Amino acid sequence: MPDPPIDVGPARNCALSVKGMTCQSCVSSVTSTVKSLPGVSSAVVDLAGERADVTYDPSLLSPEDIAAAINDSGFEANLELGTTTGKLGSAGSYRVSVKGMTCQ
């Protein structure tokens, strides 16, 4: 039986532009970092699309917190303002740019 969905209350979605990923190890690193944050219910990182889509609870963290966590893990994340796509209930969308990912 599949796990029930995680209820994050008024969930928001943020889109992160991820630059510098060169392999699946980079993708795994960003995914693990973001998913470890309290309030994150999902994180999907796409190497080819240089993108990460994150669903999170805004009462627990912000897009800036997500970017800071990525920065703290050794990558460069930049929030791109002006990408809110509107609301679905209380959901919004943000875009964060992440640069400098390399494999070990």
Phi and psi restraints in degrees (range 20) as a CNS / XPLOR table:
assign (resid 1 and name C) (resid 2 and name N)
       (resid 2 and name CA) (resid 2 and name C) 1.0 -68.1 20.0 2
assign (resid 2 and name N) (resid 2 and name CA)
       (resid 2 and name C) (resid 3 and name N) 1.0 153.7 20.0 2
assign (resid 2 and name C) (resid 3 and name N)
       (resid 3 and name CA) (resid 3 and name C) 1.0 -64.4 20.0 2
assign (resid 3 and name N) (resid 3 and name CA)
       (resid 3 and name C) (resid 4 and name N) 1.0 144.4 20.0 2
assign (resid 3 and name C) (resid 4 and name N)
       (resid 4 and name CA) (resid 4 and name C) 1.0 -69.5 20.0 2
assign (resid 4 and name N) (resid 4 and name CA)
       (resid 4 and name C) (resid 5 and name N) 1.0 154.3 20.0 2
assign (resid 4 and name C) (resid 5 and name N)
       (resid 5 and name CA) (resid 5 and name C) 1.0 -63.1 20.0 2
assign (resid 5 and name N) (resid 5 and name CA)
       (resid 5 and name C) (resid 6 and name N) 1.0 148.7 20.0 2
assign (resid 5 and name C) (resid 6 and name N)
       (resid 6 and name CA) (resid 6 and name C) 1.0 -80.3 20.0 2
assign (resid 6 and name N) (resid 6 and name CA)
       (resid 6 and name C) (resid 7 and name N) 1.0 127.5 20.0 2
assign (resid 6 and name C) (resid 7 and name N)
       (resid 7 and name CA) (resid 7 and name C) 1.0 -87.4 20.0 2
assign (resid 7 and name N) (resid 7 and name CA)
       (resid 7 and name C) (resid 8 and name N) 1.0 112.2 20.0 2
assign (resid 7 and name C) (resid 8 and name N)
       (resid 8 and name CA) (resid 8 and name C) 1.0 -108.0 20.0 2
assign (resid 8 and name N) (resid 8 and name CA)
       (resid 8 and name C) (resid 9 and name N) 1.0 20.0 20.0 2
assign (resid 8 and name C) (resid 9 and name N)
       (resid 9 and name CA) (resid 9 and name C) 1.0 66.7 20.0 2
assign (resid 9 and name N) (resid 9 and name CA)
       (resid 9 and name C) (resid 10 and name N) 1.0 -132.9 20.0 2
assign (resid 9 and name C) (resid 10 and name N)
       (resid 10 and name CA) (resid 10 and name C) 1.0 -77.1 20.0 2
assign (resid 10 and name N) (resid 10 and name CA)
       (resid 10 and name C) (resid 11 and name N) 1.0 75.2 20.0 2
assign (resid 10 and name C) (resid 11 and name N)
       (resid 11 and name CA) (resid 11 and name C) 1.0 -63.6 20.0 2
assign (resid 11 and name N) (resid 11 and name CA)
       (resid 11 and name C) (resid 12 and name N) 1.0 146.0 20.0 2
assign (resid 11 and name C) (resid 12 and name N)
       (resid 12 and name CA) (resid 12 and name C) 1.0 -122.0 20.0 2
assign (resid 12 and name N) (resid 12 and name CA)
       (resid 12 and name C) (resid 13 and name N) 1.0 155.5 20.0 2
assign (resid 12 and name C) (resid 13 and name N)
       (resid 13 and name CA) (resid 13 and name C) 1.0 -114.3 20.0 2
assign (resid 13 and name N) (resid 13 and name CA)
       (resid 13 and name C) (resid 14 and name N) 1.0 138.4 20.0 2
assign (resid 13 and name C) (resid 14 and name N)
       (resid 14 and name CA) (resid 14 and name C) 1.0 -129.9 20.0 2
assign (resid 14 and name N) (resid 14 and name CA)
       (resid 14 and name C) (resid 15 and name N) 1.0 141.3 20.0 2
assign (resid 14 and name C) (resid 15 and name N)
       (resid 15 and name CA) (resid 15 and name C) 1.0 -104.4 20.0 2
assign (resid 15 and name N) (resid 15 and name CA)
       (resid 15 and name C) (resid 16 and name N) 1.0 130.7 20.0 2
assign (resid 15 and name C) (resid 16 and name N)
       (resid 16 and name CA) (resid 16 and name C) 1.0 -115.2 20.0 2
assign (resid 16 and name N) (resid 16 and name CA)
       (resid 16 and name C) (resid 17 and name N) 1.0 127.9 20.0 2
assign (resid 16 and name C) (resid 17 and name N)
       (resid 17 and name CA) (resid 17 and name C) 1.0 -83.9 20.0 2
assign (resid 17 and name N) (resid 17 and name CA)
       (resid 17 and name C) (resid 18 and name N) 1.0 122.7 20.0 2
assign (resid 17 and name C) (resid 18 and name N)
       (resid 18 and name CA) (resid 18 and name C) 1.0 -114.2 20.0 2
assign (resid 18 and name N) (resid 18 and name CA)
       (resid 18 and name C) (resid 19 and name N) 1.0 111.7 20.0 2
assign (resid 18 and name C) (resid 19 and name N)
       (resid 19 and name CA) (resid 19 and name C) 1.0 -105.9 20.0 2
assign (resid 19 and name N) (resid 19 and name CA)
       (resid 19 and name C) (resid 20 and name N) 1.0 145.3 20.0 2
assign (resid 19 and name C) (resid 20 and name N)
       (resid 20 and name CA) (resid 20 and name C) 1.0 95.1 20.0 2
assign (resid 20 and name N) (resid 20 and name CA)
       (resid 20 and name C) (resid 21 and name N) 1.0 -2.7 20.0 2
assign (resid 20 and name C) (resid 21 and name N)
       (resid 21 and name CA) (resid 21 and name C) 1.0 -70.2 20.0 2
assign (resid 21 and name N) (resid 21 and name CA)
       (resid 21 and name C) (resid 22 and name N) 1.0 133.6 20.0 2
assign (resid 21 and name C) (resid 22 and name N)
       (resid 22 and name CA) (resid 22 and name C) 1.0 -116.7 20.0 2
assign (resid 22 and name N) (resid 22 and name CA)
       (resid 22 and name C) (resid 23 and name N) 1.0 -13.7 20.0 2
assign (resid 22 and name C) (resid 23 and name N)
       (resid 23 and name CA) (resid 23 and name C) 1.0 -160.2 20.0 2
assign (resid 23 and name N) (resid 23 and name CA)
       (resid 23 and name C) (resid 24 and name N) 1.0 179.1 20.0 2
assign (resid 23 and name C) (resid 24 and name N)
       (resid 24 and name CA) (resid 24 and name C) 1.0 -66.0 20.0 2
assign (resid 24 and name N) (resid 24 and name CA)
       (resid 24 and name C) (resid 25 and name N) 1.0 -25.1 20.0 2
assign (resid 24 and name C) (resid 25 and name N)
       (resid 25 and name CA) (resid 25 and name C) 1.0 -63.7 20.0 2
assign (resid 25 and name N) (resid 25 and name CA)
       (resid 25 and name C) (resid 26 and name N) 1.0 -39.3 20.0 2
assign (resid 25 and name C) (resid 26 and name N)
       (resid 26 and name CA) (resid 26 and name C) 1.0 -63.7 20.0 2
assign (resid 26 and name N) (resid 26 and name CA)
       (resid 26 and name C) (resid 27 and name N) 1.0 -43.7 20.0 2
assign (resid 26 and name C) (resid 27 and name N)
       (resid 27 and name CA) (resid 27 and name C) 1.0 -60.0 20.0 2
assign (resid 27 and name N) (resid 27 and name CA)
       (resid 27 and name C) (resid 28 and name N) 1.0 -45.8 20.0 2
assign (resid 27 and name C) (resid 28 and name N)
       (resid 28 and name CA) (resid 28 and name C) 1.0 -62.7 20.0 2
assign (resid 28 and name N) (resid 28 and name CA)
       (resid 28 and name C) (resid 29 and name N) 1.0 -39.0 20.0 2
assign (resid 28 and name C) (resid 29 and name N)
       (resid 29 and name CA) (resid 29 and name C) 1.0 -63.7 20.0 2
assign (resid 29 and name N) (resid 29 and name CA)
       (resid 29 and name C) (resid 30 and name N) 1.0 -47.9 20.0 2
assign (resid 29 and name C) (resid 30 and name N)
       (resid 30 and name CA) (resid 30 and name C) 1.0 -65.1 20.0 2
assign (resid 30 and name N) (resid 30 and name CA)
       (resid 30 and name C) (resid 31 and name N) 1.0 -43.7 20.0 2
assign (resid 30 and name C) (resid 31 and name N)
       (resid 31 and name CA) (resid 31 and name C) 1.0 -60.0 20.0 2
assign (resid 31 and name N) (resid 31 and name CA)
       (resid 31 and name C) (resid 32 and name N) 1.0 -47.4 20.0 2
assign (resid 31 and name C) (resid 32 and name N)
       (resid 32 and name CA) (resid 32 and name C) 1.0 -62.4 20.0 2
assign (resid 32 and name N) (resid 32 and name CA)
       (resid 32 and name C) (resid 33 and name N) 1.0 -43.1 20.0 2
assign (resid 32 and name C) (resid 33 and name N)
       (resid 33 and name CA) (resid 33 and name C) 1.0 -59.9 20.0 2
assign (resid 33 and name N) (resid 33 and name CA)
       (resid 33 and name C) (resid 34 and name N) 1.0 -48.7 20.0 2
assign (resid 33 and name C) (resid 34 and name N)
       (resid 34 and name CA) (resid 34 and name C) 1.0 -69.1 20.0 2
assign (resid 34 and name N) (resid 34 and name CA)
       (resid 34 and name C) (resid 35 and name N) 1.0 -43.6 20.0 2
assign (resid 34 and name C) (resid 35 and name N)
       (resid 35 and name CA) (resid 35 and name C) 1.0 -66.5 20.0 2
assign (resid 35 and name N) (resid 35 and name CA)
       (resid 35 and name C) (resid 36 and name N) 1.0 -20.7 20.0 2
assign (resid 35 and name C) (resid 36 and name N)
       (resid 36 and name CA) (resid 36 and name C) 1.0 -78.4 20.0 2
assign (resid 36 and name N) (resid 36 and name CA)
       (resid 36 and name C) (resid 37 and name N) 1.0 -10.9 20.0 2
assign (resid 36 and name C) (resid 37 and name N)
       (resid 37 and name CA) (resid 37 and name C) 1.0 -75.2 20.0 2
assign (resid 37 and name N) (resid 37 and name CA)
       (resid 37 and name C) (resid 38 and name N) 1.0 138.3 20.0 2
assign (resid 37 and name C) (resid 38 and name N)
       (resid 38 and name CA) (resid 38 and name C) 1.0 -64.9 20.0 2
assign (resid 38 and name N) (resid 38 and name CA)
       (resid 38 and name C) (resid 39 and name N) 1.0 133.5 20.0 2
assign (resid 38 and name C) (resid 39 and name N)
       (resid 39 and name CA) (resid 39 and name C) 1.0 97.2 20.0 2
assign (resid 39 and name N) (resid 39 and name CA)
       (resid 39 and name C) (resid 40 and name N) 1.0 -9.6 20.0 2
assign (resid 39 and name C) (resid 40 and name N)
       (resid 40 and name CA) (resid 40 and name C) 1.0 -83.3 20.0 2
assign (resid 40 and name N) (resid 40 and name CA)
       (resid 40 and name C) (resid 41 and name N) 1.0 123.4 20.0 2
assign (resid 40 and name C) (resid 41 and name N)
       (resid 41 and name CA) (resid 41 and name C) 1.0 -99.6 20.0 2
assign (resid 41 and name N) (resid 41 and name CA)
       (resid 41 and name C) (resid 42 and name N) 1.0 -23.2 20.0 2
assign (resid 41 and name C) (resid 42 and name N)
       (resid 42 and name CA) (resid 42 and name C) 1.0 -158.0 20.0 2
assign (resid 42 and name N) (resid 42 and name CA)
       (resid 42 and name C) (resid 43 and name N) 1.0 151.0 20.0 2
assign (resid 42 and name C) (resid 43 and name N)
       (resid 43 and name CA) (resid 43 and name C) 1.0 -147.5 20.0 2
assign (resid 43 and name N) (resid 43 and name CA)
       (resid 43 and name C) (resid 44 and name N) 1.0 123.4 20.0 2
assign (resid 43 and name C) (resid 44 and name N)
       (resid 44 and name CA) (resid 44 and name C) 1.0 -123.2 20.0 2
assign (resid 44 and name N) (resid 44 and name CA)
       (resid 44 and name C) (resid 45 and name N) 1.0 119.2 20.0 2
assign (resid 44 and name C) (resid 45 and name N)
       (resid 45 and name CA) (resid 45 and name C) 1.0 -112.0 20.0 2
assign (resid 45 and name N) (resid 45 and name CA)
       (resid 45 and name C) (resid 46 and name N) 1.0 130.4 20.0 2
assign (resid 45 and name C) (resid 46 and name N)
       (resid 46 and name CA) (resid 46 and name C) 1.0 -116.6 20.0 2
assign (resid 46 and name N) (resid 46 and name CA)
       (resid 46 and name C) (resid 47 and name N) 1.0 112.3 20.0 2
assign (resid 46 and name C) (resid 47 and name N)
       (resid 47 and name CA) (resid 47 and name C) 1.0 -62.3 20.0 2
assign (resid 47 and name N) (resid 47 and name CA)
       (resid 47 and name C) (resid 48 and name N) 1.0 -51.8 20.0 2
assign (resid 47 and name C) (resid 48 and name N)
       (resid 48 and name CA) (resid 48 and name C) 1.0 -64.6 20.0 2
assign (resid 48 and name N) (resid 48 and name CA)
       (resid 48 and name C) (resid 49 and name N) 1.0 -37.8 20.0 2
assign (resid 48 and name C) (resid 49 and name N)
       (resid 49 and name CA) (resid 49 and name C) 1.0 -85.6 20.0 2
assign (resid 49 and name N) (resid 49 and name CA)
       (resid 49 and name C) (resid 50 and name N) 1.0 -3.5 20.0 2
assign (resid 49 and name C) (resid 50 and name N)
       (resid 50 and name CA) (resid 50 and name C) 1.0 48.4 20.0 2
assign (resid 50 and name N) (resid 50 and name CA)
       (resid 50 and name C) (resid 51 and name N) 1.0 53.0 20.0 2
assign (resid 50 and name C) (resid 51 and name N)
       (resid 51 and name CA) (resid 51 and name C) 1.0 -146.8 20.0 2
assign (resid 51 and name N) (resid 51 and name CA)
       (resid 51 and name C) (resid 52 and name N) 1.0 149.5 20.0 2
assign (resid 51 and name C) (resid 52 and name N)
       (resid 52 and name CA) (resid 52 and name C) 1.0 -131.9 20.0 2
assign (resid 52 and name N) (resid 52 and name CA)
       (resid 52 and name C) (resid 53 and name N) 1.0 134.4 20.0 2
assign (resid 52 and name C) (resid 53 and name N)
       (resid 53 and name CA) (resid 53 and name C) 1.0 -114.1 20.0 2
assign (resid 53 and name N) (resid 53 and name CA)
       (resid 53 and name C) (resid 54 and name N) 1.0 125.0 20.0 2
assign (resid 53 and name C) (resid 54 and name N)
       (resid 54 and name CA) (resid 54 and name C) 1.0 -125.7 20.0 2
assign (resid 54 and name N) (resid 54 and name CA)
       (resid 54 and name C) (resid 55 and name N) 1.0 133.9 20.0 2
assign (resid 54 and name C) (resid 55 and name N)
       (resid 55 and name CA) (resid 55 and name C) 1.0 -109.8 20.0 2
assign (resid 55 and name N) (resid 55 and name CA)
       (resid 55 and name C) (resid 56 and name N) 1.0 128.3 20.0 2
assign (resid 55 and name C) (resid 56 and name N)
       (resid 56 and name CA) (resid 56 and name C) 1.0 -146.7 20.0 2
assign (resid 56 and name N) (resid 56 and name CA)
       (resid 56 and name C) (resid 57 and name N) 1.0 165.3 20.0 2
assign (resid 56 and name C) (resid 57 and name N)
       (resid 57 and name CA) (resid 57 and name C) 1.0 -94.9 20.0 2
assign (resid 57 and name N) (resid 57 and name CA)
       (resid 57 and name C) (resid 58 and name N) 1.0 114.0 20.0 2
assign (resid 57 and name C) (resid 58 and name N)
       (resid 58 and name CA) (resid 58 and name C) 1.0 -68.2 20.0 2
assign (resid 58 and name N) (resid 58 and name CA)
       (resid 58 and name C) (resid 59 and name N) 1.0 -11.2 20.0 2
assign (resid 58 and name C) (resid 59 and name N)
       (resid 59 and name CA) (resid 59 and name C) 1.0 -79.1 20.0 2
assign (resid 59 and name N) (resid 59 and name CA)
       (resid 59 and name C) (resid 60 and name N) 1.0 -12.7 20.0 2
assign (resid 59 and name C) (resid 60 and name N)
       (resid 60 and name CA) (resid 60 and name C) 1.0 -109.7 20.0 2
assign (resid 60 and name N) (resid 60 and name CA)
       (resid 60 and name C) (resid 61 and name N) 1.0 -27.6 20.0 2
assign (resid 60 and name C) (resid 61 and name N)
       (resid 61 and name CA) (resid 61 and name C) 1.0 -161.9 20.0 2
assign (resid 61 and name N) (resid 61 and name CA)
       (resid 61 and name C) (resid 62 and name N) 1.0 169.4 20.0 2
assign (resid 61 and name C) (resid 62 and name N)
       (resid 62 and name CA) (resid 62 and name C) 1.0 -123.7 20.0 2
assign (resid 62 and name N) (resid 62 and name CA)
       (resid 62 and name C) (resid 63 and name N) 1.0 169.7 20.0 2
assign (resid 62 and name C) (resid 63 and name N)
       (resid 63 and name CA) (resid 63 and name C) 1.0 -57.6 20.0 2
assign (resid 63 and name N) (resid 63 and name CA)
       (resid 63 and name C) (resid 64 and name N) 1.0 -33.9 20.0 2
assign (resid 63 and name C) (resid 64 and name N)
       (resid 64 and name CA) (resid 64 and name C) 1.0 -64.5 20.0 2
assign (resid 64 and name N) (resid 64 and name CA)
       (resid 64 and name C) (resid 65 and name N) 1.0 -37.2 20.0 2
assign (resid 64 and name C) (resid 65 and name N)
       (resid 65 and name CA) (resid 65 and name C) 1.0 -63.9 20.0 2
assign (resid 65 and name N) (resid 65 and name CA)
       (resid 65 and name C) (resid 66 and name N) 1.0 -40.2 20.0 2
assign (resid 65 and name C) (resid 66 and name N)
       (resid 66 and name CA) (resid 66 and name C) 1.0 -63.8 20.0 2
assign (resid 66 and name N) (resid 66 and name CA)
       (resid 66 and name C) (resid 67 and name N) 1.0 -45.7 20.0 2
assign (resid 66 and name C) (resid 67 and name N)
       (resid 67 and name CA) (resid 67 and name C) 1.0 -61.8 20.0 2
assign (resid 67 and name N) (resid 67 and name CA)
       (resid 67 and name C) (resid 68 and name N) 1.0 -41.7 20.0 2
assign (resid 67 and name C) (resid 68 and name N)
       (resid 68 and name CA) (resid 68 and name C) 1.0 -62.8 20.0 2
assign (resid 68 and name N) (resid 68 and name CA)
       (resid 68 and name C) (resid 69 and name N) 1.0 -39.9 20.0 2
assign (resid 68 and name C) (resid 69 and name N)
       (resid 69 and name CA) (resid 69 and name C) 1.0 -63.3 20.0 2
assign (resid 69 and name N) (resid 69 and name CA)
       (resid 69 and name C) (resid 70 and name N) 1.0 -39.8 20.0 2
assign (resid 69 and name C) (resid 70 and name N)
       (resid 70 and name CA) (resid 70 and name C) 1.0 -66.5 20.0 2
assign (resid 70 and name N) (resid 70 and name CA)
       (resid 70 and name C) (resid 71 and name N) 1.0 -41.9 20.0 2
assign (resid 70 and name C) (resid 71 and name N)
       (resid 71 and name CA) (resid 71 and name C) 1.0 -59.4 20.0 2
assign (resid 71 and name N) (resid 71 and name CA)
       (resid 71 and name C) (resid 72 and name N) 1.0 -44.2 20.0 2
assign (resid 71 and name C) (resid 72 and name N)
       (resid 72 and name CA) (resid 72 and name C) 1.0 -64.3 20.0 2
assign (resid 72 and name N) (resid 72 and name CA)
       (resid 72 and name C) (resid 73 and name N) 1.0 -22.9 20.0 2
assign (resid 72 and name C) (resid 73 and name N)
       (resid 73 and name CA) (resid 73 and name C) 1.0 -88.1 20.0 2
assign (resid 73 and name N) (resid 73 and name CA)
       (resid 73 and name C) (resid 74 and name N) 1.0 5.7 20.0 2
assign (resid 73 and name C) (resid 74 and name N)
       (resid 74 and name CA) (resid 74 and name C) 1.0 103.8 20.0 2
assign (resid 74 and name N) (resid 74 and name CA)
       (resid 74 and name C) (resid 75 and name N) 1.0 6.2 20.0 2
assign (resid 74 and name C) (resid 75 and name N)
       (resid 75 and name CA) (resid 75 and name C) 1.0 -110.4 20.0 2
assign (resid 75 and name N) (resid 75 and name CA)
       (resid 75 and name C) (resid 76 and name N) 1.0 171.8 20.0 2
assign (resid 75 and name C) (resid 76 and name N)
       (resid 76 and name CA) (resid 76 and name C) 1.0 -112.3 20.0 2
assign (resid 76 and name N) (resid 76 and name CA)
       (resid 76 and name C) (resid 77 and name N) 1.0 115.6 20.0 2
assign (resid 76 and name C) (resid 77 and name N)
       (resid 77 and name CA) (resid 77 and name C) 1.0 -115.3 20.0 2
assign (resid 77 and name N) (resid 77 and name CA)
       (resid 77 and name C) (resid 78 and name N) 1.0 135.5 20.0 2
assign (resid 77 and name C) (resid 78 and name N)
       (resid 78 and name CA) (resid 78 and name C) 1.0 -129.5 20.0 2
assign (resid 78 and name N) (resid 78 and name CA)
       (resid 78 and name C) (resid 79 and name N) 1.0 128.3 20.0 2
assign (resid 78 and name C) (resid 79 and name N)
       (resid 79 and name CA) (resid 79 and name C) 1.0 -77.5 20.0 2
assign (resid 79 and name N) (resid 79 and name CA)
       (resid 79 and name C) (resid 80 and name N) 1.0 124.8 20.0 2
assign (resid 79 and name C) (resid 80 and name N)
       (resid 80 and name CA) (resid 80 and name C) 1.0 -96.4 20.0 2
assign (resid 80 and name N) (resid 80 and name CA)
       (resid 80 and name C) (resid 81 and name N) 1.0 110.7 20.0 2
assign (resid 80 and name C) (resid 81 and name N)
       (resid 81 and name CA) (resid 81 and name C) 1.0 -75.9 20.0 2
assign (resid 81 and name N) (resid 81 and name CA)
       (resid 81 and name C) (resid 82 and name N) 1.0 160.1 20.0 2
assign (resid 81 and name C) (resid 82 and name N)
       (resid 82 and name CA) (resid 82 and name C) 1.0 83.6 20.0 2
assign (resid 82 and name N) (resid 82 and name CA)
       (resid 82 and name C) (resid 83 and name N) 1.0 20.2 20.0 2
assign (resid 82 and name C) (resid 83 and name N)
       (resid 83 and name CA) (resid 83 and name C) 1.0 -112.6 20.0 2
assign (resid 83 and name N) (resid 83 and name CA)
       (resid 83 and name C) (resid 84 and name N) 1.0 14.8 20.0 2
assign (resid 83 and name C) (resid 84 and name N)
       (resid 84 and name CA) (resid 84 and name C) 1.0 -64.2 20.0 2
assign (resid 84 and name N) (resid 84 and name CA)
       (resid 84 and name C) (resid 85 and name N) 1.0 128.8 20.0 2
assign (resid 84 and name C) (resid 85 and name N)
       (resid 85 and name CA) (resid 85 and name C) 1.0 -96.9 20.0 2
assign (resid 85 and name N) (resid 85 and name CA)
       (resid 85 and name C) (resid 86 and name N) 1.0 3.2 20.0 2
assign (resid 85 and name C) (resid 86 and name N)
       (resid 86 and name CA) (resid 86 and name C) 1.0 109.6 20.0 2
assign (resid 86 and name N) (resid 86 and name CA)
       (resid 86 and name C) (resid 87 and name N) 1.0 -174.6 20.0 2
assign (resid 86 and name C) (resid 87 and name N)
       (resid 87 and name CA) (resid 87 and name C) 1.0 -115.6 20.0 2
assign (resid 87 and name N) (resid 87 and name CA)
       (resid 87 and name C) (resid 88 and name N) 1.0 140.5 20.0 2
assign (resid 87 and name C) (resid 88 and name N)
       (resid 88 and name CA) (resid 88 and name C) 1.0 -117.7 20.0 2
assign (resid 88 and name N) (resid 88 and name CA)
       (resid 88 and name C) (resid 89 and name N) 1.0 99.5 20.0 2
assign (resid 88 and name C) (resid 89 and name N)
       (resid 89 and name CA) (resid 89 and name C) 1.0 69.8 20.0 2
assign (resid 89 and name N) (resid 89 and name CA)
       (resid 89 and name C) (resid 90 and name N) 1.0 -115.6 20.0 2
assign (resid 89 and name C) (resid 90 and name N)
       (resid 90 and name CA) (resid 90 and name C) 1.0 -111.1 20.0 2
assign (resid 90 and name N) (resid 90 and name CA)
       (resid 90 and name C) (resid 91 and name N) 1.0 16.7 20.0 2
assign (resid 90 and name C) (resid 91 and name N)
       (resid 91 and name CA) (resid 91 and name C) 1.0 -83.8 20.0 2
assign (resid 91 and name N) (resid 91 and name CA)
       (resid 91 and name C) (resid 92 and name N) 1.0 147.9 20.0 2
assign (resid 91 and name C) (resid 92 and name N)
       (resid 92 and name CA) (resid 92 and name C) 1.0 -136.7 20.0 2
assign (resid 92 and name N) (resid 92 and name CA)
       (resid 92 and name C) (resid 93 and name N) 1.0 177.3 20.0 2
assign (resid 92 and name C) (resid 93 and name N)
       (resid 93 and name CA) (resid 93 and name C) 1.0 -134.7 20.0 2
assign (resid 93 and name N) (resid 93 and name CA)
       (resid 93 and name C) (resid 94 and name N) 1.0 139.2 20.0 2
assign (resid 93 and name C) (resid 94 and name N)
       (resid 94 and name CA) (resid 94 and name C) 1.0 -132.2 20.0 2
assign (resid 94 and name N) (resid 94 and name CA)
       (resid 94 and name C) (resid 95 and name N) 1.0 155.9 20.0 2
assign (resid 94 and name C) (resid 95 and name N)
       (resid 95 and name CA) (resid 95 and name C) 1.0 -122.1 20.0 2
assign (resid 95 and name N) (resid 95 and name CA)
       (resid 95 and name C) (resid 96 and name N) 1.0 131.3 20.0 2
assign (resid 95 and name C) (resid 96 and name N)
       (resid 96 and name CA) (resid 96 and name C) 1.0 -124.7 20.0 2
assign (resid 96 and name N) (resid 96 and name CA)
       (resid 96 and name C) (resid 97 and name N) 1.0 134.0 20.0 2
assign (resid 96 and name C) (resid 97 and name N)
       (resid 97 and name CA) (resid 97 and name C) 1.0 -98.2 20.0 2
assign (resid 97 and name N) (resid 97 and name CA)
       (resid 97 and name C) (resid 98 and name N) 1.0 133.3 20.0 2
assign (resid 97 and name C) (resid 98 and name N)
       (resid 98 and name CA) (resid 98 and name C) 1.0 -121.2 20.0 2
assign (resid 98 and name N) (resid 98 and name CA)
       (resid 98 and name C) (resid 99 and name N) 1.0 123.9 20.0 2
assign (resid 98 and name C) (resid 99 and name N)
       (resid 99 and name CA) (resid 99 and name C) 1.0 -125.4 20.0 2
assign (resid 99 and name N) (resid 99 and name CA)
       (resid 99 and name C) (resid 100 and name N) 1.0 158.8 20.0 2
assign (resid 99 and name C) (resid 100 and name N)
       (resid 100 and name CA) (resid 100 and name C) 1.0 93.2 20.0 2
assign (resid 100 and name N) (resid 100 and name CA)
       (resid 100 and name C) (resid 101 and name N) 1.0 14.8 20.0 2
assign (resid 100 and name C) (resid 101 and name N)
       (resid 101 and name CA) (resid 101 and name C) 1.0 -76.7 20.0 2
assign (resid 101 and name N) (resid 101 and name CA)
       (resid 101 and name C) (resid 102 and name N) 1.0 130.0 20.0 2
assign (resid 101 and name C) (resid 102 and name N)
       (resid 102 and name CA) (resid 102 and name C) 1.0 -139.0 20.0 2
assign (resid 102 and name N) (resid 102 and name CA)
       (resid 102 and name C) (resid 103 and name N) 1.0 158.5 20.0 2
assign (resid 102 and name C) (resid 103 and name N)
       (resid 103 and name CA) (resid 103 and name C) 1.0 -88.6 20.0 2
assign (resid 103 and name N) (resid 103 and name CA)
       (resid 103 and name C) (resid 104 and name N) 1.0 157.1 20.0 2
